[in-house]
Amino acid sequence: QVQLVESGGGLVQPGGSLRLSCAASVNMSNVYTMTWYRRAPGKQLELVATISSSGDTTYADSVKGRFTISRDNAKKTVSLQMNSLKAEYTAVYYCNRYGTGSFRWGQGTQVTVSP
């Protein structure tokens, strides 16, 4: 089975930055469109950003200009650079493939934005 491990979360003040990383157990990052999702308290899972196998990216309107998704196929990792963080961005962040046929979800990494 494909294993995904998210890391890099933590407590940060509003306006601060964090860089999240997602490590895959296989070379799926080389061929799949990969994504970052988040689940805020009391809310549904939200698609935050995507990056295709060729490097094309998309972002949710709420994070455009603040978040940057990237991938390192050699290291089998997908990263999310988060700048200008807002309290509303507080959530557990997950990585996975895009669309149907998602891999088994990892544990996610908690991001808490608070003074």
Summary of the structure (lengths in Angstrom):
residues: 115
radius of gyration: 13.1
end to end distance: 39.7
largest distance: 39.7
contacts: 343
relative contact order: 0.33
helix: 9%
strand: 47%
